[in-house]
Amino acid sequence: MADVPLARLFAMASYSLISQLHERLAERGFRELRPAFAFVLLASRERPLTGNDVARLMAMTKQAASKLVDAMEAEGYLVRKPHPDDARAKSLHISAKGKRLLEAAEQIYAELEGEWARVIGAGRVGAMRRDLMEVLKASHDGELPPVRPVW
């Protein structure tokens, strides 16, 4: 069998991990998730966002971003607050429920990595993480790039 390209293997691994993540999140009560929620929550964990930030992050129109934010607010993952510098804008903050979701996701990722470690060994999983971080940082000015959707 010919070598499978790394990009294809990464895509398969990513799909597998994300599918298992969502299954386990549903088991823990987080059933109303849309895939786009994660990208916004991860970004809002770093700092409050605006609707324009969401549109840029998600590569969508401002109108589509507004609908996404509405859905996330309705599910309790984001809270809109007055923007400190612009009376017309709203500042989007991750809610307590959003933080709980991200904490649950981190726990599940640790579980999944543990499952991988049982197959290939903890040292190899750690080496894979270090190698991927090194490659990503090398092509992004020494920083890890933001997690963004691939449409």
DSSP file with accessible surface (Angstrom, degrees, kcal/mol):
  #  RESIDUE AA STRUCTURE BP1 BP2  ACC     N-H-->O    O-->H-N    N-H-->O    O-->H-N    TCO  KAPPA ALPHA  PHI   PSI    X-CA   Y-CA   Z-CA
    1    1 A M              0   0  211      0, 0.0     3,-0.1     0, 0.0     0, 0.0   0.000 360.0 360.0 360.0 134.1    0.0    0.0    0.0
    2    2 A A        -     0   0   86      1,-0.1     2,-0.1     0, 0.0     0, 0.0  -0.283 360.0 -85.9 -68.4 154.9    1.3    3.4   -0.9
    3    3 A D        -     0   0  159      1,-0.1    -1,-0.1     0, 0.0     3,-0.0  -0.416  41.7-127.1 -62.0 134.5    2.0    6.0    1.8
    4    4 A V        -     0   0   43     -2,-0.1    -1,-0.1    -3,-0.1     5,-0.1  -0.696  32.7-105.9 -81.9 130.2   -1.1    7.9    2.7
    5    5 A P     >  -     0   0   63      0, 0.0     4,-2.2     0, 0.0     3,-0.4  -0.264  22.2-124.3 -57.6 142.1   -0.4   11.7    2.5
    6    6 A L  H  > S+     0   0  116      1,-0.2     4,-3.3     2,-0.2     5,-0.3   0.880 109.9  59.0 -54.6 -41.6   -0.1   13.3    5.9
    7    7 A A  H  > S+     0   0   77      1,-0.2     4,-2.2     2,-0.2    -1,-0.2   0.909 107.4  46.5 -58.1 -40.6   -2.8   15.8    5.1
    8    8 A R  H  > S+     0   0  146     -3,-0.4     4,-2.5     2,-0.2    -1,-0.2   0.916 112.9  49.1 -68.0 -41.9   -5.3   13.0    4.5
    9    9 A L  H  X S+     0   0   77     -4,-2.2     4,-2.8     2,-0.2     5,-0.2   0.920 111.4  49.7 -63.0 -41.9   -4.2   11.3    7.7
   10   10 A F  H  X S+     0   0   95     -4,-3.3     4,-3.0     2,-0.2     5,-0.2   0.909 110.8  50.3 -62.7 -41.4   -4.6   14.5    9.7
   11   11 A A  H  X S+     0   0   61     -4,-2.2     4,-2.6    -5,-0.3    -2,-0.2   0.930 112.7  45.9 -62.9 -43.9   -8.1   15.0    8.2
   12   12 A M  H  X S+     0   0  100     -4,-2.5     4,-2.4     2,-0.2    -2,-0.2   0.927 115.0  47.0 -65.5 -42.9   -9.1   11.5    9.1
   13   13 A A  H  X S+     0   0   28     -4,-2.8     4,-2.9     2,-0.2     5,-0.2   0.923 112.7  49.6 -65.1 -42.8   -7.7   11.8   12.6
   14   14 A S  H  X S+     0   0   66     -4,-3.0     4,-2.9    -5,-0.2     5,-0.3   0.937 111.5  48.2 -61.9 -46.6   -9.3   15.2   13.1
   15   15 A Y  H  X S+     0   0  170     -4,-2.6     4,-2.6    -5,-0.2     5,-0.2   0.926 112.9  48.9 -60.1 -43.9  -12.7   14.0   12.0
   16   16 A S  H  X S+     0   0   48     -4,-2.4     4,-2.4    -5,-0.2    -2,-0.2   0.940 113.6  45.3 -62.3 -47.1  -12.4   11.0   14.2
   17   17 A L  H  X S+     0   0   39     -4,-2.9     4,-2.5     2,-0.2    -2,-0.2   0.922 114.6  47.5 -64.5 -43.5  -11.5   13.0   17.3
   18   18 A I  H  X S+     0   0   64     -4,-2.9     4,-2.6    -5,-0.2     5,-0.2   0.911 111.6  50.8 -66.9 -40.1  -14.1   15.7   16.7
   19   19 A S  H  X S+     0   0   33     -4,-2.6     4,-2.2    -5,-0.3    -1,-0.2   0.943 113.1  45.3 -61.8 -46.0  -16.8   13.0   16.1
   20   20 A Q  H  X S+     0   0   45     -4,-2.4     4,-2.4    -5,-0.2     5,-0.2   0.888 110.8  55.0 -65.2 -37.7  -15.9   11.3   19.4
   21   21 A L  H  X S+     0   0   10     -4,-2.5     4,-2.7    -5,-0.2    -2,-0.2   0.951 109.6  45.8 -58.1 -49.8  -15.7   14.6   21.2
   22   22 A H  H  X S+     0   0   59     -4,-2.6     4,-2.3     1,-0.2    -2,-0.2   0.883 110.9  53.0 -66.4 -36.2  -19.3   15.5   20.1
   23   23 A E  H  X S+     0   0  117     -4,-2.2     4,-1.8    -5,-0.2    -1,-0.2   0.938 113.7  42.9 -60.9 -45.6  -20.6   12.1   21.1
   24   24 A R  H  X S+     0   0   42     -4,-2.4     4,-1.1     2,-0.2    -2,-0.2   0.844 111.2  54.2 -72.9 -33.9  -19.1   12.4   24.5
   25   25 A L  H  <>S+     0   0    4     -4,-2.7     5,-2.5    -5,-0.2     3,-0.5   0.919 107.7  51.3 -63.4 -41.6  -20.2   16.0   25.0
   26   26 A A  H ><5S+     0   0   31     -4,-2.3     3,-1.8     1,-0.2    -2,-0.2   0.912 106.1  54.5 -60.8 -40.9  -23.8   14.9   24.2
   27   27 A E  H 3<5S+     0   0  141     -4,-1.8    -1,-0.2     1,-0.3    -2,-0.2   0.797 107.7  51.6 -61.7 -26.6  -23.5   12.1   26.8
   28   28 A R  T 3<5S-     0   0   94     -4,-1.1    -1,-0.3    -3,-0.5    -2,-0.2   0.245 130.3 -92.9 -96.8  11.4  -22.5   14.9   29.3
   29   29 A G  T < 5S+     0   0   35     -3,-1.8     2,-1.3     1,-0.1     3,-0.3   0.401  91.4 119.7  99.2  -2.2  -25.5   17.0   28.4
   30   30 A F      < +     0   0   26     -5,-2.5     3,-0.3     1,-0.2    -1,-0.1  -0.649  27.7 138.2 -96.2  80.7  -24.2   19.3   25.7
   31   31 A R        +     0   0  175     -2,-1.3    -1,-0.2     1,-0.2    -5,-0.1   0.652  52.8  68.8 -99.5 -20.3  -26.6   18.2   22.9
   32   32 A E  S    S+     0   0   57     -3,-0.3     2,-0.2    43,-0.1    -1,-0.2   0.065  72.2 134.2 -93.5  28.0  -27.5   21.5   21.3
   33   33 A L        -     0   0   34     -3,-0.3     3,-0.0   -11,-0.1    39,-0.0  -0.493  39.7-160.2 -83.1 145.9  -24.0   22.2   19.8
   34   34 A R    >>  -     0   0  131     -2,-0.2     3,-1.6     1,-0.1     4,-0.6  -0.921  31.7-118.2-112.3 147.8  -23.2   23.4   16.3
   35   35 A P  H >> S+     0   0   92      0, 0.0     3,-0.9     0, 0.0     4,-0.6   0.865 112.6  60.3 -54.7 -34.3  -19.7   22.8   15.0
   36   36 A A  H 3> S+     0   0   15      1,-0.2     4,-1.5     2,-0.2     3,-0.4   0.768  87.9  74.4 -66.8 -24.6  -19.2   26.6   14.6
   37   37 A F  H <> S+     0   0    3     -3,-1.6     4,-2.8     1,-0.2    -1,-0.2   0.885  89.7  57.6 -55.8 -41.9  -19.8   27.2   18.4
   38   38 A A  H <X S+     0   0   41     -3,-0.9     4,-2.7    -4,-0.6     5,-0.2   0.903 103.5  51.4 -60.1 -42.4  -16.4   25.8   19.3
   39   39 A F  H  X S+     0   0   39     -4,-0.6     4,-1.8    -3,-0.4    -1,-0.2   0.918 113.9  43.9 -63.2 -41.7  -14.4   28.2   17.1
   40   40 A V  H  X S+     0   0    1     -4,-1.5     4,-2.8     2,-0.2    -2,-0.2   0.919 113.7  50.3 -69.8 -43.2  -16.2   31.2   18.6
   41   41 A L  H  X S+     0   0    0     -4,-2.8     4,-1.4     2,-0.2    -2,-0.2   0.915 109.8  50.3 -63.4 -42.6  -15.9   29.9   22.2
   42   42 A L  H  X S+     0   0   43     -4,-2.7     4,-0.7    -5,-0.2    -1,-0.2   0.924 114.1  45.0 -61.2 -42.6  -12.2   29.3   21.8
   43   43 A A  H >X S+     0   0   26     -4,-1.8     4,-1.2    -5,-0.2     3,-0.8   0.903 112.0  51.5 -68.0 -38.5  -11.6   32.8   20.5
   44   44 A S  H 3< S+     0   0    6     -4,-2.8    50,-0.5     1,-0.2    -1,-0.2   0.706  98.2  66.7 -75.4 -16.6  -13.9   34.4   23.1
   45   45 A R  H 3< S+     0   0  116     -4,-1.4    -1,-0.2    -5,-0.2    -2,-0.2   0.848 102.4  48.5 -67.3 -31.3  -12.0   32.6   25.9
   46   46 A E  H << S-     0   0  148     -3,-0.8    -2,-0.2    -4,-0.7    -1,-0.2   0.871 133.1 -26.6 -76.2 -38.4   -8.9   34.7   24.9
   47   47 A R  S  < S-     0   0  131     -4,-1.2    -1,-0.3    45,-0.1    45,-0.0  -0.964  79.0 -75.7-168.4 157.6  -10.8   38.1   24.9
   48   48 A P        -     0   0   56      0, 0.0     2,-0.2     0, 0.0    45,-0.2  -0.326  51.7-149.0 -61.2 147.1  -14.3   39.5   24.3
   49   49 A L  B     -A   92   0A   5     43,-2.2    43,-3.6    -5,-0.0     2,-0.3  -0.689   6.3-140.3-112.2 167.4  -15.3   39.5   20.7
   50   50 A T     >  -     0   0   24     -2,-0.2     4,-2.1    41,-0.2     5,-0.2  -0.770  36.1-103.0-114.7 169.8  -17.5   41.7   18.5
   51   51 A G  H  > S+     0   0   33     39,-0.4     4,-2.5    -2,-0.3     5,-0.1   0.883 124.8  54.6 -58.9 -37.1  -19.8   40.6   15.8
   52   52 A N  H  > S+     0   0   70      1,-0.2     4,-2.4     2,-0.2    -1,-0.2   0.888 105.2  53.0 -64.5 -38.6  -17.2   41.7   13.2
   53   53 A D  H  > S+     0   0   24      2,-0.2     4,-2.9     1,-0.2    -1,-0.2   0.919 109.6  48.7 -60.3 -43.5  -14.6   39.6   15.0
   54   54 A V  H  X S+     0   0    0     -4,-2.1     4,-2.7     2,-0.2    -2,-0.2   0.924 110.0  51.6 -63.4 -43.3  -16.9   36.5   14.6
   55   55 A A  H  X>S+     0   0    9     -4,-2.5     5,-2.2     1,-0.2     4,-0.7   0.930 113.8  43.8 -60.0 -44.7  -17.5   37.3   11.0
   56   56 A R  H ><5S+     0   0  161     -4,-2.4     3,-0.7     3,-0.2    -2,-0.2   0.935 114.6  49.3 -65.6 -47.9  -13.8   37.5   10.3
   57   57 A L  H 3<5S+     0   0   21     -4,-2.9    -2,-0.2     1,-0.2    -1,-0.2   0.915 119.3  37.4 -57.0 -44.0  -13.0   34.4   12.3
   58   58 A M  H 3<5S-     0   0    1     -4,-2.7    -1,-0.2    -5,-0.2    -2,-0.2   0.441 104.7-126.5 -91.9  -1.0  -15.6   32.3   10.7
   59   59 A A  T <<5 +     0   0   81     -4,-0.7     2,-0.3    -3,-0.7    -3,-0.2   0.943  68.7 122.0  53.3  52.1  -15.1   33.8    7.2
   60   60 A M      < -     0   0   58     -5,-2.2    -1,-0.2    -6,-0.2    -2,-0.1  -0.860  68.2 -83.2-136.0 169.7  -18.8   34.7    6.9
   61   61 A T     >  -     0   0   85     -2,-0.3     4,-2.5     1,-0.1     5,-0.2  -0.277  40.0-112.4 -68.9 161.8  -21.0   37.7    6.4
   62   62 A K  H  > S+     0   0  133      1,-0.2     4,-2.4     2,-0.2     5,-0.1   0.872 119.4  54.5 -62.5 -34.7  -21.8   40.0    9.3
   63   63 A Q  H  > S+     0   0  135      2,-0.2     4,-2.0     1,-0.2    -1,-0.2   0.923 109.4  45.7 -66.2 -43.8  -25.4   38.9    9.0
   64   64 A A  H  > S+     0   0   37      2,-0.2     4,-2.3     1,-0.2    -2,-0.2   0.902 112.3  51.9 -65.7 -39.7  -24.5   35.2    9.2
   65   65 A A  H  X S+     0   0    1     -4,-2.5     4,-2.8     1,-0.2    -2,-0.2   0.904 107.0  53.4 -63.2 -39.9  -22.2   36.0   12.2
   66   66 A S  H  X S+     0   0   55     -4,-2.4     4,-2.7     1,-0.2    -1,-0.2   0.915 108.9  48.8 -61.8 -41.0  -25.1   37.8   13.9
   67   67 A K  H  X S+     0   0  153     -4,-2.0     4,-2.2     2,-0.2    -1,-0.2   0.899 111.3  50.2 -65.5 -39.6  -27.3   34.7   13.5
   68   68 A L  H  X S+     0   0    9     -4,-2.3     4,-2.5     2,-0.2    -2,-0.2   0.941 111.7  47.4 -63.0 -46.4  -24.6   32.5   14.9
   69   69 A V  H  X S+     0   0    4     -4,-2.8     4,-2.8     1,-0.2     5,-0.2   0.913 109.9  53.9 -62.5 -41.1  -24.1   34.8   17.9
   70   70 A D  H  X S+     0   0   72     -4,-2.7     4,-2.7     1,-0.2    -1,-0.2   0.928 110.3  46.8 -57.4 -44.8  -27.9   34.9   18.4
   71   71 A A  H  X S+     0   0   16     -4,-2.2     4,-1.9     2,-0.2    -2,-0.2   0.909 112.8  48.8 -65.9 -40.4  -28.0   31.0   18.5
   72   72 A M  H  <>S+     0   0    0     -4,-2.5     5,-2.7     2,-0.2     6,-0.8   0.887 113.0  47.4 -68.3 -37.1  -25.1   30.9   20.9
   73   73 A E  H ><5S+     0   0   75     -4,-2.8     3,-1.2     4,-0.2    -2,-0.2   0.921 109.6  53.4 -68.4 -41.8  -26.6   33.4   23.2
   74   74 A A  H 3<5S+     0   0   86     -4,-2.7    -2,-0.2     1,-0.3    -1,-0.2   0.859 110.1  48.0 -62.0 -33.7  -30.0   31.6   23.1
   75   75 A E  T 3<5S-     0   0   78     -4,-1.9    -1,-0.3    -5,-0.2    -2,-0.2   0.511 119.4-113.1 -84.6  -6.2  -28.2   28.4   24.1
   76   76 A G  T < 5S+     0   0   29     -3,-1.2    22,-0.5    -4,-0.4    21,-0.5   0.640  84.9 115.1  88.8  16.4  -26.4   30.2   26.9
   77   77 A Y  S   <S+     0   0    0     -5,-2.7    18,-2.2    20,-0.2     2,-0.3   0.732  75.7  35.1 -91.5 -24.2  -22.9   30.0   25.6
   78   78 A L  E     -B   94   0A   4     -6,-0.8     2,-0.4    16,-0.2    16,-0.2  -0.938  64.3-153.3-127.7 154.8  -22.3   33.7   25.0
   79   79 A V  E     -B   93   0A  59     14,-2.7    14,-2.8    -2,-0.3     2,-0.4  -0.995  13.9-140.5-127.3 130.6  -23.4   36.9   26.8
   80   80 A R  E     +B   92   0A  70     -2,-0.4    12,-0.2    12,-0.2    10,-0.0  -0.776  26.6 173.1 -89.2 136.2  -23.7   40.2   25.1
   81   81 A K  E     -B   91   0A 100     10,-2.5    10,-3.5    -2,-0.4    -2,-0.0  -0.923  43.1 -80.3-134.3 159.6  -22.6   43.3   27.0
   82   82 A P  E     -B   90   0A 104      0, 0.0     8,-0.2     0, 0.0     5,-0.1  -0.346  51.3-113.9 -59.2 138.7  -22.2   46.9   26.1
   83   83 A H        -     0   0   46      6,-1.6     3,-0.2     3,-0.5     6,-0.1  -0.591  17.0-137.4 -74.8 135.9  -19.0   47.5   24.2
   84   84 A P  S    S+     0   0  103      0, 0.0    -1,-0.1     0, 0.0     3,-0.1   0.775  98.5  28.0 -67.4 -23.3  -16.6   49.7   26.2
   85   85 A D  S    S+     0   0  145      1,-0.2     2,-0.4     2,-0.0    -2,-0.0   0.504 119.5  48.8-115.2  -9.2  -15.5   51.8   23.2
   86   86 A D    >   -     0   0   54     -3,-0.2     3,-1.1     3,-0.1    -3,-0.5  -0.906  56.3-161.8-141.3 109.1  -18.5   51.8   20.8
   87   87 A A  T 3  S+     0   0  108     -2,-0.4    -1,-0.1     1,-0.3    -4,-0.1   0.747  94.8  53.5 -63.5 -22.9  -22.0   52.5   22.0
   88   88 A R  T 3  S+     0   0  218     -6,-0.1    -1,-0.3     2,-0.0     2,-0.2   0.721 101.8  71.6 -82.6 -22.2  -23.4   50.8   18.8
   89   89 A A    <   -     0   0   24     -3,-1.1    -6,-1.6    -6,-0.1     2,-0.4  -0.516  69.6-139.2 -96.5 161.6  -21.5   47.6   19.3
   90   90 A K  E     - B   0  82A 108     -8,-0.2     2,-0.5    -2,-0.2   -39,-0.4  -0.922  13.4-134.3-115.5 146.6  -21.9   44.7   21.7
   91   91 A S  E     - B   0  81A   8    -10,-3.5   -10,-2.5    -2,-0.4     2,-0.6  -0.858  18.8-142.7 -99.5 131.2  -19.0   42.9   23.4
   92   92 A L  E     -AB  49  80A   4    -43,-3.6   -43,-2.2    -2,-0.5     2,-0.4  -0.862  20.6-176.1-102.7 121.8  -19.4   39.1   23.3
   93   93 A H  E     - B   0  79A  49    -14,-2.8   -14,-2.7    -2,-0.6     2,-0.2  -0.915  30.9-110.7-118.3 143.4  -18.2   37.3   26.4
   94   94 A I  E     - B   0  78A  22    -50,-0.5   -16,-0.2    -2,-0.4     2,-0.1  -0.470  38.9-137.4 -69.0 136.7  -18.0   33.5   27.1
   95   95 A S     >  -     0   0   15    -18,-2.2     4,-2.5    -2,-0.2     5,-0.2  -0.374  25.6 -99.6 -88.3 174.6  -20.7   32.5   29.7
   96   96 A A  H  > S+     0   0   64      1,-0.2     4,-2.4     2,-0.2     5,-0.2   0.908 127.1  51.3 -60.3 -39.8  -20.3   30.2   32.6
   97   97 A K  H  > S+     0   0   53    -21,-0.5     4,-2.4     2,-0.2    -1,-0.2   0.905 108.2  51.8 -65.0 -40.0  -22.0   27.5   30.5
   98   98 A G  H  > S+     0   0    0    -22,-0.5     4,-2.3     2,-0.2    -2,-0.2   0.910 109.9  49.1 -62.0 -40.6  -19.5   28.2   27.6
   99   99 A K  H  X S+     0   0  114     -4,-2.5     4,-2.5     2,-0.2    -2,-0.2   0.907 109.8  51.5 -65.3 -40.0  -16.6   27.8   30.1
  100  100 A R  H  X S+     0   0  133     -4,-2.4     4,-2.6     1,-0.2    -2,-0.2   0.901 108.7  52.2 -63.1 -39.3  -18.1   24.5   31.3
  101  101 A L  H  X S+     0   0    8     -4,-2.4     4,-2.6     2,-0.2    -2,-0.2   0.943 110.5  46.5 -61.3 -47.4  -18.4   23.3   27.8
  102  102 A L  H  X S+     0   0   12     -4,-2.3     4,-2.4     1,-0.2    -2,-0.2   0.895 111.8  51.6 -64.7 -37.0  -14.7   24.1   27.0
  103  103 A E  H  X S+     0   0  117     -4,-2.5     4,-2.2     2,-0.2    -1,-0.2   0.923 110.7  48.3 -63.9 -43.5  -13.7   22.4   30.3
  104  104 A A  H  X S+     0   0    9     -4,-2.6     4,-2.5     1,-0.2    -2,-0.2   0.912 110.6  51.9 -62.5 -40.8  -15.7   19.3   29.4
  105  105 A A  H  X S+     0   0   10     -4,-2.6     4,-2.9     1,-0.2    -2,-0.2   0.919 108.6  50.3 -62.7 -41.7  -14.1   19.3   25.9
  106  106 A E  H  X S+     0   0   92     -4,-2.4     4,-2.1     1,-0.2    -1,-0.2   0.907 110.6  49.8 -63.9 -39.9  -10.6   19.5   27.4
  107  107 A Q  H  X S+     0   0  115     -4,-2.2     4,-2.1     2,-0.2    -1,-0.2   0.919 112.0  47.9 -62.8 -43.5  -11.4   16.6   29.7
  108  108 A I  H  X S+     0   0    0     -4,-2.5     4,-2.8     2,-0.2     5,-0.2   0.912 108.7  53.4 -66.5 -41.0  -12.6   14.5   26.7
  109  109 A Y  H  X S+     0   0   71     -4,-2.9     4,-2.8     1,-0.2    -1,-0.2   0.913 108.0  51.4 -59.5 -39.8   -9.6   15.4   24.7
  110  110 A A  H  X S+     0   0   62     -4,-2.1     4,-2.2     2,-0.2    -1,-0.2   0.913 110.1  49.8 -63.0 -40.5   -7.4   14.1   27.5
  111  111 A E  H  X S+     0   0   71     -4,-2.1     4,-1.9     2,-0.2    -2,-0.2   0.931 111.9  47.7 -61.3 -46.3   -9.4   10.9   27.5
  112  112 A L  H  X S+     0   0    1     -4,-2.8     4,-2.2     1,-0.2    -2,-0.2   0.902 110.6  50.7 -63.9 -41.5   -9.0   10.5   23.8
  113  113 A E  H  X S+     0   0   78     -4,-2.8     4,-2.7     1,-0.2    -1,-0.2   0.888 107.6  54.9 -64.0 -36.0   -5.3   11.2   24.0
  114  114 A G  H  X S+     0   0   24     -4,-2.2     4,-1.8     1,-0.2    -1,-0.2   0.884 106.5  51.1 -62.1 -37.9   -5.1    8.5   26.7
  115  115 A E  H  X S+     0   0   58     -4,-1.9     4,-0.9     2,-0.2    -2,-0.2   0.897 110.6  47.9 -66.1 -40.7   -6.8    6.1   24.3
  116  116 A W  H >X S+     0   0   78     -4,-2.2     4,-2.8     1,-0.2     3,-0.8   0.910 108.6  55.4 -63.0 -41.4   -4.2    6.9   21.7
  117  117 A A  H 3X S+     0   0   23     -4,-2.7     4,-2.2     1,-0.3    -2,-0.2   0.852 102.2  56.4 -62.5 -33.6   -1.4    6.5   24.3
  118  118 A R  H 3< S+     0   0  184     -4,-1.8    -1,-0.3     1,-0.2    -2,-0.2   0.792 113.4  42.2 -68.0 -24.3   -2.7    3.0   25.0
  119  119 A V  H << S+     0   0  121     -4,-0.9    -2,-0.2    -3,-0.8    -1,-0.2   0.913 136.5   9.6 -86.3 -47.6   -2.3    2.2   21.3
  120  120 A I  H  < S-     0   0   54     -4,-2.8     4,-0.3     1,-0.1    -3,-0.2   0.490 112.2 -95.8-114.6  -7.5    1.1    3.8   20.5
  121  121 A G     X  -     0   0   28     -4,-2.2     4,-1.8    -5,-0.5     3,-0.2   0.171  26.3 -98.6 100.7 142.5    2.5    4.9   23.9
  122  122 A A  H  > S+     0   0   73      1,-0.2     4,-2.7     2,-0.2     5,-0.2   0.857 120.0  57.3 -62.5 -37.1    2.4    8.1   25.9
  123  123 A G  H  > S+     0   0   54      1,-0.2     4,-2.5     2,-0.2    -1,-0.2   0.907 107.3  47.3 -62.7 -39.3    5.9    9.1   24.8
  124  124 A R  H  > S+     0   0  166     -4,-0.3     4,-2.4     2,-0.2    -1,-0.2   0.871 111.0  51.0 -72.3 -35.3    4.9    8.9   21.1
  125  125 A V  H  X S+     0   0   15     -4,-1.8     4,-2.3     2,-0.2    -2,-0.2   0.941 112.5  47.4 -64.5 -43.8    1.7   10.9   21.7
  126  126 A G  H  X S+     0   0   12     -4,-2.7     4,-2.5     1,-0.2    -2,-0.2   0.910 112.0  49.4 -62.0 -42.3    3.8   13.5   23.5
  127  127 A A  H  X S+     0   0   31     -4,-2.5     4,-2.9     2,-0.2     5,-0.2   0.901 109.1  52.8 -64.4 -39.3    6.4   13.5   20.7
  128  128 A M  H  X S+     0   0   66     -4,-2.4     4,-2.7     2,-0.2     5,-0.2   0.929 109.9  48.6 -61.2 -44.0    3.6   13.9   18.1
  129  129 A R  H  X S+     0   0  101     -4,-2.3     4,-2.6     2,-0.2     5,-0.2   0.945 113.2  46.5 -61.3 -48.4    2.3   17.0   20.0
  130  130 A R  H  X S+     0   0  153     -4,-2.5     4,-2.4     1,-0.2    -2,-0.2   0.923 113.6  48.8 -61.4 -43.4    5.7   18.6   20.3
  131  131 A D  H  X S+     0   0   96     -4,-2.9     4,-2.5     2,-0.2    -1,-0.2   0.925 111.9  48.0 -64.3 -44.0    6.5   17.9   16.6
  132  132 A L  H  X S+     0   0   63     -4,-2.7     4,-2.7    -5,-0.2     5,-0.2   0.915 111.9  49.9 -63.6 -41.9    3.2   19.3   15.4
  133  133 A M  H  X S+     0   0   67     -4,-2.6     4,-2.8    -5,-0.2     5,-0.3   0.927 110.8  50.2 -62.3 -41.2    3.6   22.4   17.6
  134  134 A E  H  X S+     0   0  136     -4,-2.4     4,-2.2    -5,-0.2    -2,-0.2   0.933 112.7  45.7 -62.7 -45.6    7.1   22.9   16.2
  135  135 A V  H  X S+     0   0   97     -4,-2.5     4,-1.3     2,-0.2    -2,-0.2   0.931 115.0  47.3 -64.4 -45.6    6.0   22.7   12.6
  136  136 A L  H  < S+     0   0   71     -4,-2.7     3,-0.4     1,-0.2     4,-0.3   0.927 113.3  47.6 -63.8 -44.5    2.9   24.9   13.1
  137  137 A K  H ><>S+     0   0   81     -4,-2.8     5,-2.7    -5,-0.2     3,-1.3   0.884 106.1  59.2 -64.3 -36.5    5.0   27.6   15.0
  138  138 A A  H 3<5S+     0   0   86     -4,-2.2     3,-0.4     1,-0.3    -1,-0.2   0.831 111.2  40.8 -62.2 -30.7    7.7   27.5   12.3
  139  139 A S  T 3<5S+     0   0   78     -4,-1.3    -1,-0.3    -3,-0.4    -2,-0.2   0.366 115.3  52.2-100.6   8.1    5.1   28.5    9.6
  140  140 A H  T X 5S-     0   0   78     -3,-1.3     3,-2.0    -4,-0.3    -1,-0.2  -0.252 119.9 -89.8-137.6  45.9    3.3   31.1   11.8
  141  141 A D  T 3 5S-     0   0  165     -3,-0.4    -3,-0.2     1,-0.3    -4,-0.1   0.839  87.2 -52.8  53.8  39.2    6.0   33.4   13.1
  142  142 A G  T 3 <S+     0   0   45     -5,-2.7     2,-0.3     1,-0.2    -1,-0.3   0.531 118.1 100.2  80.9   4.7    6.6   31.4   16.3
  143  143 A E  S <  S-     0   0  136     -3,-2.0    -1,-0.2    -6,-0.5    -3,-0.1  -0.876  77.8-109.2-120.2 154.4    3.0   31.2   17.4
  144  144 A L        -     0   0   84     -2,-0.3     3,-0.1    -3,-0.1    -7,-0.1  -0.647  41.9-119.3 -76.2 136.4    0.3   28.6   17.1
  145  145 A P        -     0   0   42      0, 0.0    -1,-0.1     0, 0.0    -8,-0.0  -0.347  34.3 -92.9 -71.5 159.5   -2.3   29.7   14.6
  146  146 A P        -     0   0   78      0, 0.0     2,-0.6     0, 0.0  -107,-0.0  -0.348  41.3-105.2 -67.6 153.5   -5.9   30.2   15.7
  147  147 A V        +     0   0   89   -108,-0.1  -104,-0.1    -3,-0.1  -105,-0.1  -0.741  53.0 171.4 -80.2 120.2   -8.3   27.3   15.3
  148  148 A R        -     0   0  138     -2,-0.6   -90,-0.1   -90,-0.0   -91,-0.0  -0.952  34.8-101.8-131.3 153.6  -10.5   28.1   12.4
  149  149 A P        -     0   0   18      0, 0.0     2,-0.6     0, 0.0  -113,-0.0  -0.340  24.3-140.7 -71.0 153.4  -13.1   26.3   10.4
  150  150 A V              0   0  141     -2,-0.0     0, 0.0     0, 0.0     0, 0.0  -0.943 360.0 360.0-114.1 103.3  -12.1   24.9    7.0
  151  151 A W              0   0  195     -2,-0.6   -92,-0.0   -92,-0.0     0, 0.0  -0.788 360.0 360.0-100.7 360.0  -15.1   25.4    4.7
